[in-house]
Amino acid sequence: MAVLEQLTSQKAIDLESKYGAHNYHPLPVVLSKGEGVYVWDVEGKKYYDFLSAYSAVNQGHCHPKIVDAMVNQAKTLSLTSRAFYNDMLGKYEKYATELFSFDKLLPMNTGAEAVETALKICRKWAYEVKGIPENEAQIIVCENNFHGRTTTIISFSNDPVARKNFGPFTNGFIKIEYDNLKALEDALEANANIAGFLVEPIQGEAGVYVPTDGYLAAAKALCVKYNVLFIADEVQTGIARTGRLLATCGNCTCQTKNCEGTPETKADILILGKALSGGAYPVSAVLANDAIMNVIQPGNHGSTYGGNPIAAAVAIAALEVVKEEDLAENAFQLGEIFRAELSKFATENELVKSVRGRGLLNAVLINDTEESSTAWDICMKLRDNGLLAKPTHGNIIRFAPPLVMTEAELRDCISIIKTTISEFKK
């Protein structure tokens, strides 16, 4: 078979099934092209993308500024490893640290790598700065979290599919209920060896669970009180997705109209990925101030590809697009419309139990059991009607389009969603 041979959808699916590991269960649609908020399958059918590669494509598919930055840098210098300096990494680090108001950035490639990096930084800070006895540091995490699928990360997951037959697991983590301040303070009071609290500002994979107003600020205050690092995993919620540059936005320079811009929720360690590159290239980062980041010294941590010139050029362009096109504000405004329209629809259709989210990270809870196929069946019909979304946890459908979407496009999509769900009976 020639590499450039045009495949049918079924042929492409058959090839993956035969030659690829079966570690995903994709919606049966085979995509071959993307532009802005749209994708096309191999037969040429056009769809609205309402997943955005799990919020990696906030700037839209194949954004010309990001693609040009990647192509131009690839033609000049692609990789040196960190054995040498390159002329792009420092520019990227300066741009990003000034944008997010941190002293230092440690570059990595994927979200899971960035989470692992943050855990290592937190532990080293605990031993060398806080004074916790070596190998006794504990990090508090939340139930139903999703931070990736490395061995360490699944050690503190409670997803049986992610954990089953992958042990033995890594120690050093305490799980508490999400959005429960008493549980957090009880854990902090009970153990003097707590180094950090790792939290998603919104639990995306768990079904777009939005915490109670004030939860993040109060959690940060407790971390300050007990000298514990507040670690925000913004791999999915960052880069304008929730209507602010960061869901934990504090003292950043995004200048978003709806952003409070107060330091009460600013992370001590910030984890970014996905849309940090606009979906064009694997780029992730951990940001912190000198008092924390300076515990990392040569040989402590690294990555051959982390901070490579292409990644640096792409990340700068991706962040510039967010500012230049006011994507945080657009996400905020369109998110308000989406939730208002679908919440009204929920009062008219008993199959929609509730609608929740922030900005353009939203979910519709289907009034059926997690074991039912209803949400999957709805997504299949949405596909047939020209819109791509995916269920999570059985009965929840996540809706997260690229942030470059217009109001007219959004309202067209709302119409498709309403019409599609109305075809189903409770």
GIPEDA-V280261 format. One record per residue. N is the residue number from 1. RES is the residue in one letter. PHI is phi as a letter, one per 40 degrees, with the letter a starting at -180 (999 if undefined). PSI is psi in whole degrees, 0 to 359 (* if undefined). OMEGA is omega in whole degrees, -180 to 180 (NA if undefined). Layout:
n->N res->RES phi->PHI psi->PSI omega->OMEGA
n->N res->RES phi->PHI psi->PSI omega->OMEGA
This chain:
n->1 res->M phi->999 psi->125 omega->179
n->2 res->A phi->c psi->144 omega->-179
n->3 res->V phi->c psi->323 omega->-176
n->4 res->L phi->c psi->6 omega->179
n->5 res->E phi->c psi->134 omega->178
n->6 res->Q phi->c psi->122 omega->-178
n->7 res->L phi->c psi->150 omega->165
n->8 res->T phi->c psi->164 omega->178
n->9 res->S phi->d psi->314 omega->-177
n->10 res->Q phi->c psi->320 omega->179
n->11 res->K phi->c psi->318 omega->179
n->12 res->A phi->c psi->318 omega->178
n->13 res->I phi->c psi->318 omega->180
n->14 res->D phi->c psi->321 omega->179
n->15 res->L phi->c psi->315 omega->178
n->16 res->E phi->c psi->319 omega->-178
n->17 res->S phi->c psi->322 omega->-177
n->18 res->K phi->c psi->319 omega->-171
n->19 res->Y phi->b psi->351 omega->-178
n->20 res->G phi->b psi->151 omega->174
n->21 res->A phi->c psi->145 omega->-175
n->22 res->H phi->c psi->58 omega->-177
n->23 res->N phi->c psi->7 omega->174
n->24 res->Y phi->b psi->159 omega->175
n->25 res->H phi->b psi->78 omega->-174
n->26 res->P phi->c psi->156 omega->166
n->27 res->L phi->c psi->137 omega->-176
n->28 res->P phi->c psi->78 omega->172
n->29 res->V phi->a psi->135 omega->-175
n->30 res->V phi->b psi->111 omega->-173
n->31 res->L phi->c psi->144 omega->-179
n->32 res->S phi->b psi->354 omega->-177
n->33 res->K phi->a psi->147 omega->176
n->34 res->G phi->a psi->145 omega->176
n->35 res->E phi->a psi->121 omega->179
n->36 res->G phi->g psi->238 omega->-179
n->37 res->V phi->c psi->4 omega->-173
n->38 res->Y phi->b psi->151 omega->169
n->39 res->V phi->b psi->157 omega->180
n->40 res->W phi->b psi->142 omega->176
n->41 res->D phi->c psi->177 omega->-173
n->42 res->V phi->c psi->340 omega->176
n->43 res->E phi->c psi->358 omega->176
n->44 res->G phi->g psi->4 omega->178
n->45 res->K phi->c psi->139 omega->-175
n->46 res->K phi->b psi->139 omega->-179
n->47 res->Y phi->b psi->151 omega->162
n->48 res->Y phi->c psi->134 omega->177
n->49 res->D phi->c psi->113 omega->-180
n->50 res->F phi->b psi->27 omega->174
n->51 res->L phi->b psi->331 omega->177
n->52 res->S phi->f psi->39 omega->-178
n->53 res->A phi->f psi->49 omega->-177
n->54 res->Y phi->f psi->46 omega->176
n->55 res->S phi->g psi->21 omega->174
n->56 res->A phi->c psi->336 omega->-173
n->57 res->V phi->b psi->47 omega->180
n->58 res->N phi->d psi->324 omega->-177
n->59 res->Q phi->c psi->5 omega->-179
n->60 res->G phi->g psi->156 omega->-180
n->61 res->H phi->c psi->135 omega->172
n->62 res->C phi->f psi->46 omega->178
n->63 res->H phi->d psi->126 omega->-172
n->64 res->P phi->d psi->324 omega->-180
n->65 res->K phi->c psi->320 omega->-179
n->66 res->I phi->c psi->317 omega->179
n->67 res->V phi->c psi->317 omega->179
n->68 res->D phi->c psi->319 omega->179
n->69 res->A phi->c psi->318 omega->-180
n->70 res->M phi->c psi->312 omega->-177
n->71 res->V phi->c psi->314 omega->-179
n->72 res->N phi->c psi->319 omega->180
n->73 res->Q phi->c psi->324 omega->179
n->74 res->A phi->c psi->330 omega->178
n->75 res->K phi->c psi->346 omega->-174
n->76 res->T phi->b psi->304 omega->180
n->77 res->L phi->a psi->123 omega->-176
n->78 res->S phi->b psi->318 omega->-173
n->79 res->L phi->a psi->135 omega->174
n->80 res->T phi->b psi->348 omega->-162
n->81 res->S phi->g psi->176 omega->180
n->82 res->R phi->c psi->13 omega->175
n->83 res->A phi->c psi->339 omega->179
n->84 res->F phi->b psi->163 omega->171
n->85 res->Y phi->c psi->157 omega->167
n->86 res->N phi->b psi->164 omega->-171
n->87 res->D phi->c psi->6 omega->180
n->88 res->M phi->b psi->329 omega->-172
n->89 res->L phi->c psi->314 omega->-180
n->90 res->G phi->c psi->322 omega->178
n->91 res->K phi->c psi->316 omega->179
n->92 res->Y phi->c psi->313 omega->-178
n->93 res->E phi->c psi->319 omega->178
n->94 res->K phi->c psi->313 omega->-178
n->95 res->Y phi->c psi->313 omega->-175
n->96 res->A phi->c psi->318 omega->-179
n->97 res->T phi->c psi->323 omega->177
n->98 res->E phi->c psi->323 omega->-180
n->99 res->L phi->c psi->317 omega->-176
n->100 res->F phi->c psi->359 omega->177
n->101 res->S phi->g psi->55 omega->172
n->102 res->F phi->b psi->163 omega->-180
n->103 res->D phi->c psi->322 omega->-171
n->104 res->K phi->b psi->154 omega->175
n->105 res->L phi->b psi->135 omega->173
n->106 res->L phi->b psi->115 omega->-174
n->107 res->P phi->c psi->136 omega->174
n->108 res->M phi->b psi->196 omega->-172
n->109 res->N phi->b psi->314 omega->-175
n->110 res->T phi->b psi->164 omega->180
n->111 res->G phi->c psi->315 omega->-180
n->112 res->A phi->c psi->321 omega->176
n->113 res->E phi->c psi->320 omega->-180
n->114 res->A phi->c psi->320 omega->177
n->115 res->V phi->c psi->314 omega->177
n->116 res->E phi->d psi->320 omega->179
n->117 res->T phi->c psi->315 omega->179
n->118 res->A phi->c psi->320 omega->179
n->119 res->L phi->c psi->319 omega->179
n->120 res->K phi->c psi->316 omega->178
n->121 res->I phi->c psi->315 omega->-179
n->122 res->C phi->d psi->314 omega->-179
n->123 res->R phi->c psi->317 omega->-179
n->124 res->K phi->c psi->320 omega->175
n->125 res->W phi->c psi->319 omega->-179
n->126 res->A phi->d psi->319 omega->-178
n->127 res->Y phi->c psi->320 omega->-171
n->128 res->E phi->c psi->339 omega->-178
n->129 res->V phi->b psi->307 omega->-178
n->130 res->K phi->c psi->331 omega->177
n->131 res->G phi->g psi->21 omega->175
n->132 res->I phi->c psi->138 omega->179
n->133 res->P phi->d psi->141 omega->-175
n->134 res->E phi->d psi->138 omega->179
n->135 res->N phi->g psi->12 omega->180
n->136 res->E phi->b psi->3 omega->-179
n->137 res->A phi->c psi->141 omega->177
n->138 res->Q phi->b psi->144 omega->176
n->139 res->I phi->b psi->129 omega->179
n->140 res->I phi->c psi->134 omega->177
n->141 res->V phi->b psi->172 omega->-178
n->142 res->C phi->b psi->145 omega->174
n->143 res->E phi->c psi->150 omega->180
n->144 res->N phi->g psi->21 omega->178
n->145 res->N phi->c psi->160 omega->167
n->146 res->F phi->b psi->110 omega->179
n->147 res->H phi->b psi->6 omega->-178
n->148 res->G phi->h psi->189 omega->-176
n->149 res->R phi->b psi->27 omega->172
n->150 res->T phi->c psi->167 omega->-177
n->151 res->T phi->d psi->316 omega->179
n->152 res->T phi->c psi->317 omega->-176
n->153 res->I phi->c psi->318 omega->179
n->154 res->I phi->c psi->346 omega->176
n->155 res->S phi->c psi->332 omega->178
n->156 res->F phi->b psi->21 omega->171
n->157 res->S phi->c psi->154 omega->171
n->158 res->N phi->b psi->26 omega->175
n->159 res->D phi->c psi->111 omega->-176
n->160 res->P phi->c psi->329 omega->179
n->161 res->V phi->c psi->321 omega->180
n->162 res->A phi->c psi->335 omega->-172
n->163 res->R phi->b psi->328 omega->-169
n->164 res->K phi->d psi->123 omega->176
n->165 res->N phi->g psi->27 omega->175
n->166 res->F phi->b psi->7 omega->180
n->167 res->G phi->c psi->175 omega->5
n->168 res->P phi->c psi->155 omega->-173
n->169 res->F phi->b psi->164 omega->-178
n->170 res->T phi->c psi->135 omega->177
n->171 res->N phi->c psi->173 omega->173
n->172 res->G phi->h psi->17 omega->-178
n->173 res->F phi->b psi->142 omega->178
n->174 res->I phi->b psi->123 omega->-179
n->175 res->K phi->c psi->133 omega->176
n->176 res->I phi->b psi->168 omega->178
n->177 res->E phi->c psi->137 omega->177
n->178 res->Y phi->c psi->146 omega->176
n->179 res->D phi->g psi->36 omega->180
n->180 res->N phi->b psi->97 omega->-177
n->181 res->L phi->c psi->324 omega->179
n->182 res->K phi->c psi->318 omega->179
n->183 res->A phi->c psi->321 omega->178
n->184 res->L phi->c psi->312 omega->-179
n->185 res->E phi->c psi->322 omega->177
n->186 res->D phi->d psi->318 omega->180
n->187 res->A phi->c psi->321 omega->179
n->188 res->L phi->c psi->321 omega->-180
n->189 res->E phi->c psi->327 omega->-172
n->190 res->A phi->c psi->346 omega->-172
n->191 res->N phi->a psi->118 omega->-179
n->192 res->A phi->c psi->353 omega->-176
n->193 res->N phi->b psi->24 omega->177
n->194 res->I phi->c psi->126 omega->-179
n->195 res->A phi->c psi->323 omega->-175
n->196 res->G phi->a psi->166 omega->175
n->197 res->F phi->b psi->112 omega->-179
n->198 res->L phi->c psi->124 omega->-174
n->199 res->V phi->a psi->145 omega->169
n->200 res->E phi->c psi->128 omega->178
n->201 res->P phi->d psi->326 omega->169
n->202 res->I phi->b psi->131 omega->180
n->203 res->Q phi->c psi->98 omega->-174
n->204 res->G phi->c psi->303 omega->-176
n->205 res->E phi->c psi->333 omega->179
n->206 res->A phi->c psi->352 omega->178
n->207 res->G phi->h psi->28 omega->-179
n->208 res->V phi->f psi->57 omega->175
n->209 res->Y phi->c psi->117 omega->-180
n->210 res->V phi->c psi->125 omega->-179
n->211 res->P phi->c psi->166 omega->177
n->212 res->T phi->d psi->143 omega->176
n->213 res->D phi->d psi->132 omega->179
n->214 res->G phi->g psi->350 omega->-178
n->215 res->Y phi->c psi->312 omega->-176
n->216 res->L phi->c psi->318 omega->179
n->217 res->A phi->c psi->318 omega->179
n->218 res->A phi->c psi->323 omega->178
n->219 res->A phi->c psi->318 omega->177
n->220 res->K phi->c psi->319 omega->179
n->221 res->A phi->c psi->321 omega->177
n->222 res->L phi->c psi->322 omega->177
n->223 res->C phi->c psi->319 omega->177
n->224 res->V phi->c psi->315 omega->-178
n->225 res->K phi->d psi->320 omega->-176
n->226 res->Y phi->b psi->12 omega->179
n->227 res->N phi->f psi->53 omega->-178
n->228 res->V phi->b psi->142 omega->-178
n->229 res->L phi->c psi->131 omega->177
n->230 res->F phi->c psi->110 omega->-173
n->231 res->I phi->b psi->115 omega->-177
n->232 res->A phi->b psi->118 omega->174
n->233 res->D phi->c psi->99 omega->-179
n->234 res->E phi->b psi->30 omega->179
n->235 res->V phi->d psi->319 omega->178
n->236 res->Q phi->c psi->325 omega->-174
n->237 res->T phi->c psi->348 omega->-176
n->238 res->G phi->c psi->178 omega->176
n->239 res->I phi->f psi->50 omega->168
n->240 res->A phi->g psi->358 omega->-175
n->241 res->R phi->d psi->318 omega->-174
n->242 res->T phi->c psi->13 omega->-180
n->243 res->G phi->g psi->1 omega->172
n->244 res->R phi->b psi->160 omega->179
n->245 res->L phi->d psi->317 omega->173
n->246 res->L phi->b psi->147 omega->174
n->247 res->A phi->c psi->331 omega->176
n->248 res->T phi->c psi->34 omega->-172
n->249 res->C phi->d psi->124 omega->176
n->250 res->G phi->a psi->120 omega->180
n->251 res->N phi->g psi->19 omega->176
n->252 res->C phi->c psi->173 omega->-175
n->253 res->T phi->b psi->27 omega->-175
n->254 res->C phi->c psi->335 omega->177
n->255 res->Q phi->f psi->27 omega->177
n->256 res->T phi->c psi->135 omega->-173
n->257 res->K phi->c psi->325 omega->-177
n->258 res->N phi->c psi->2 omega->-176
n->259 res->C phi->c psi->128 omega->179
n->260 res->E phi->c psi->328 omega->175
n->261 res->G phi->g psi->27 omega->-179
n->262 res->T phi->c psi->154 omega->-177
n->263 res->P phi->c psi->359 omega->-173
n->264 res->E phi->c psi->336 omega->180
n->265 res->T phi->b psi->8 omega->-178
n->266 res->K phi->c psi->131 omega->-178
n->267 res->A phi->c psi->151 omega->169
n->268 res->D phi->c psi->324 omega->174
n->269 res->I phi->b psi->123 omega->-179
n->270 res->L phi->b psi->131 omega->-180
n->271 res->I phi->b psi->124 omega->-180
n->272 res->L phi->b psi->154 omega->176
n->273 res->G phi->a psi->209 omega->176
n->274 res->K phi->f psi->261 omega->-175
n->275 res->A phi->c psi->358 omega->174
n->276 res->L phi->d psi->339 omega->176
n->277 res->S phi->b psi->4 omega->-175
n->278 res->G phi->g psi->21 omega->178
n->279 res->G phi->g psi->5 omega->-175
n->280 res->A phi->c psi->342 omega->-169
n->281 res->Y phi->a psi->147 omega->178
n->282 res->P phi->c psi->112 omega->179
n->283 res->V phi->b psi->128 omega->173
n->284 res->S phi->b psi->169 omega->-176
n->285 res->A phi->a psi->153 omega->171
n->286 res->V phi->b psi->129 omega->-180
n->287 res->L phi->b psi->143 omega->177
n->288 res->A phi->a psi->166 omega->176
n->289 res->N phi->c psi->167 omega->-174
n->290 res->D phi->d psi->321 omega->-177
n->291 res->A phi->c psi->337 omega->178
n->292 res->I phi->b psi->308 omega->-173
n->293 res->M phi->c psi->334 omega->-177
n->294 res->N phi->c psi->356 omega->173
n->295 res->V phi->c psi->341 omega->179
n->296 res->I phi->c psi->122 omega->-179
n->297 res->Q phi->b psi->166 omega->-178
n->298 res->P phi->d psi->131 omega->180
n->299 res->G phi->g psi->344 omega->-178
n->300 res->N phi->c psi->326 omega->-175
n->301 res->H phi->a psi->153 omega->179
n->302 res->G phi->a psi->180 omega->180
n->303 res->S phi->a psi->132 omega->180
n->304 res->T phi->d psi->319 omega->-177
n->305 res->Y phi->c psi->343 omega->-178
n->306 res->G phi->c psi->124 omega->180
n->307 res->G phi->g psi->19 omega->179
n->308 res->N phi->c psi->158 omega->-174
n->309 res->P phi->d psi->322 omega->179
n->310 res->I phi->c psi->314 omega->179
n->311 res->A phi->d psi->317 omega->-179
n->312 res->A phi->c psi->314 omega->-180
n->313 res->A phi->c psi->318 omega->-179
n->314 res->V phi->c psi->316 omega->-178
n->315 res->A phi->c psi->319 omega->177
n->316 res->I phi->d psi->312 omega->-179
n->317 res->A phi->c psi->318 omega->-178
n->318 res->A phi->c psi->318 omega->179
n->319 res->L phi->c psi->324 omega->177
n->320 res->E phi->c psi->321 omega->179
n->321 res->V phi->c psi->318 omega->-180
n->322 res->V phi->d psi->317 omega->-180
n->323 res->K phi->c psi->312 omega->-174
n->324 res->E phi->c psi->326 omega->-177
n->325 res->E phi->b psi->7 omega->174
n->326 res->D phi->f psi->47 omega->-173
n->327 res->L phi->c psi->330 omega->178
n->328 res->A phi->c psi->315 omega->180
n->329 res->E phi->c psi->321 omega->178
n->330 res->N phi->c psi->318 omega->178
n->331 res->A phi->c psi->320 omega->180
n->332 res->F phi->c psi->310 omega->-176
n->333 res->Q phi->c psi->314 omega->-179
n->334 res->L phi->c psi->327 omega->177
n->335 res->G phi->c psi->321 omega->177
n->336 res->E phi->c psi->318 omega->179
n->337 res->I phi->c psi->314 omega->-177
n->338 res->F phi->d psi->310 omega->-178
n->339 res->R phi->c psi->324 omega->179
n->340 res->A phi->c psi->314 omega->-178
n->341 res->E phi->c psi->316 omega->-179
n->342 res->L phi->c psi->329 omega->176
n->343 res->S phi->c psi->321 omega->175
n->344 res->K phi->c psi->318 omega->178
n->345 res->F phi->c psi->325 omega->-179
n->346 res->A phi->c psi->331 omega->178
n->347 res->T phi->c psi->345 omega->-177
n->348 res->E phi->b psi->344 omega->-176
n->349 res->N phi->b psi->115 omega->-174
n->350 res->E phi->c psi->349 omega->178
n->351 res->L phi->c psi->338 omega->178
n->352 res->V phi->c psi->112 omega->-177
n->353 res->K phi->c psi->317 omega->180
n->354 res->S phi->a psi->166 omega->178
n->355 res->V phi->b psi->135 omega->-179
n->356 res->R phi->a psi->159 omega->177
n->357 res->G phi->i psi->183 omega->175
n->358 res->R phi->a psi->139 omega->-180
n->359 res->G phi->f psi->229 omega->178
n->360 res->L phi->b psi->33 omega->168
n->361 res->L phi->b psi->101 omega->-172
n->362 res->N phi->b psi->162 omega->178
n->363 res->A phi->a psi->147 omega->173
n->364 res->V phi->b psi->123 omega->178
n->365 res->L phi->c psi->118 omega->-179
n->366 res->I phi->c psi->134 omega->-176
n->367 res->N phi->c psi->71 omega->178
n->368 res->D phi->a psi->174 omega->-177
n->369 res->T phi->c psi->160 omega->177
n->370 res->E phi->c psi->333 omega->-178
n->371 res->E phi->c psi->348 omega->-177
n->372 res->S phi->c psi->163 omega->178
n->373 res->S phi->c psi->8 omega->-172
n->374 res->T phi->d psi->311 omega->-178
n->375 res->A phi->c psi->319 omega->177
n->376 res->W phi->c psi->316 omega->-180
n->377 res->D phi->c psi->322 omega->177
n->378 res->I phi->c psi->317 omega->179
n->379 res->C phi->c psi->325 omega->176
n->380 res->M phi->c psi->319 omega->179
n->381 res->K phi->c psi->324 omega->174
n->382 res->L phi->d psi->318 omega->176
n->383 res->R phi->d psi->314 omega->180
n->384 res->D phi->c psi->329 omega->-178
n->385 res->N phi->c psi->9 omega->171
n->386 res->G phi->g psi->24 omega->179
n->387 res->L phi->a psi->132 omega->-177
n->388 res->L phi->b psi->122 omega->175
n->389 res->A phi->a psi->173 omega->-175
n->390 res->K phi->a psi->140 omega->177
n->391 res->P phi->c psi->158 omega->170
n->392 res->T phi->b psi->143 omega->-179
n->393 res->H phi->f psi->39 omega->169
n->394 res->G phi->g psi->303 omega->-172
n->395 res->N phi->b psi->22 omega->179
n->396 res->I phi->b psi->131 omega->176
n->397 res->I phi->b psi->123 omega->180
n->398 res->R phi->c psi->134 omega->179
n->399 res->F phi->b psi->111 omega->-175
n->400 res->A phi->a psi->81 omega->-178
n->401 res->P phi->c psi->166 omega->172
n->402 res->P phi->d psi->147 omega->-174
n->403 res->L phi->c psi->356 omega->177
n->404 res->V phi->c psi->3 omega->180
n->405 res->M phi->c psi->144 omega->176
n->406 res->T phi->c psi->166 omega->178
n->407 res->E phi->c psi->321 omega->179
n->408 res->A phi->c psi->317 omega->178
n->409 res->E phi->c psi->317 omega->180
n->410 res->L phi->c psi->315 omega->-179
n->411 res->R phi->c psi->326 omega->174
n->412 res->D phi->c psi->318 omega->179
n->413 res->C phi->c psi->319 omega->177
n->414 res->I phi->d psi->319 omega->178
n->415 res->S phi->c psi->318 omega->178
n->416 res->I phi->c psi->316 omega->-179
n->417 res->I phi->c psi->314 omega->179
n->418 res->K phi->c psi->313 omega->-179
n->419 res->T phi->c psi->318 omega->-178
n->420 res->T phi->c psi->310 omega->-179
n->421 res->I phi->c psi->327 omega->-180
n->422 res->S phi->c psi->342 omega->178
n->423 res->E phi->c psi->345 omega->-178
n->424 res->F phi->b psi->149 omega->178
n->425 res->K phi->b psi->141 omega->178
n->426 res->K phi->c psi->* omega->NA
